[in-house]
């Protein structure tokens, strides 16, 4: 967990924008790891070293945090389907 549970969607987006050079934006309902992402748009996904995705994760009754998972195939899918902003 990069940002602990209890962060806001805005805090997650700002952290990703400040700490990762490669940022992709998605809308709520975007599928990541076969799960739908929820949140307030735009949802920022950070890519670290081309192999790790940093994204907001909401655990019911516990809140939202920023999570990072290494998966090069999912990184390539995000690069093809998300909106870019640097």
C-alpha positions as CSV (number, residue, x, y, z in Angstrom):
1,X,0.0,0.0,0.0
2,X,1.5,3.3,-1.1
3,X,-1.0,5.6,0.6
4,X,-2.8,4.0,3.5
5,X,-6.5,3.4,3.6
6,X,-8.4,6.6,4.6
7,X,-7.1,8.8,1.8
8,X,-9.5,10.6,-0.5
9,X,-9.7,10.1,-4.3
10,X,-8.3,13.6,-4.7
11,X,-5.3,12.8,-2.4
12,X,-4.7,9.6,-4.4
13,X,-4.8,11.5,-7.7
14,X,-2.5,14.3,-6.5
15,X,0.0,11.8,-5.0
16,X,0.2,9.9,-8.3
17,X,0.6,13.1,-10.3
18,X,3.4,14.3,-8.1
19,X,5.3,11.0,-7.8
20,X,5.1,9.2,-11.1
21,X,6.2,10.5,-14.5
22,X,3.8,8.3,-16.5
23,X,0.2,9.0,-15.7
24,X,-2.9,7.7,-17.4
25,X,-6.5,8.8,-16.7
26,X,-9.6,6.6,-16.7
27,X,-13.2,7.1,-15.8
28,X,-15.1,5.3,-13.1
29,X,-16.1,1.8,-14.2
30,X,-12.7,1.2,-16.0
31,X,-11.7,-2.5,-15.7
32,X,-8.3,-3.1,-14.1
33,X,-7.3,-6.6,-13.2
34,X,-10.8,-7.7,-14.1
35,X,-12.4,-5.4,-11.5
36,X,-14.2,-2.1,-11.9
37,X,-12.5,0.9,-10.5
38,X,-14.7,3.4,-8.6
39,X,-13.9,7.0,-7.7
40,X,-14.3,10.6,-8.8
41,X,-13.1,11.3,-12.3
42,X,-10.5,11.7,-13.5
43,X,-8.9,8.6,-11.9
44,X,-5.1,8.7,-12.2
45,X,-3.2,5.5,-12.8
46,X,0.6,5.8,-12.4
47,X,3.0,3.5,-14.2
48,X,6.3,2.9,-12.4
49,X,9.3,1.6,-14.4
50,X,7.0,0.3,-17.1
51,X,5.9,-2.7,-15.0
52,X,3.9,-1.6,-12.0
53,X,0.5,0.1,-11.9
54,X,-0.3,2.5,-9.1
55,X,-4.1,2.9,-8.6
56,X,-6.7,3.9,-6.0
57,X,-8.2,0.9,-4.2
58,X,-11.4,1.2,-2.1
59,X,-12.0,-1.4,0.6
60,X,-15.6,-1.2,1.8
61,X,-15.9,0.1,5.4
62,X,-12.2,0.9,5.5
63,X,-11.8,3.6,2.8
64,X,-9.5,4.3,-0.1
65,X,-5.8,4.0,-0.5
66,X,-3.2,3.9,-3.3
67,X,-2.0,0.4,-4.2
68,X,0.7,-0.8,-6.6
69,X,0.8,-4.1,-8.4
70,X,3.4,-5.4,-10.8
71,X,1.9,-6.7,-14.0
72,X,3.5,-5.8,-17.4
73,X,0.5,-7.2,-19.4
74,X,-1.9,-5.0,-17.5
75,X,0.4,-2.0,-18.0
76,X,0.3,-2.5,-21.8
77,X,-3.5,-2.8,-21.7
78,X,-3.7,0.5,-19.8
79,X,-1.4,2.2,-22.2
80,X,-3.7,1.2,-25.1
81,X,-7.1,2.0,-23.5
82,X,-6.6,4.9,-21.1
83,X,-6.3,8.6,-21.8
84,X,-2.8,10.1,-21.5
85,X,-1.6,13.1,-19.6
86,X,1.9,13.8,-18.5
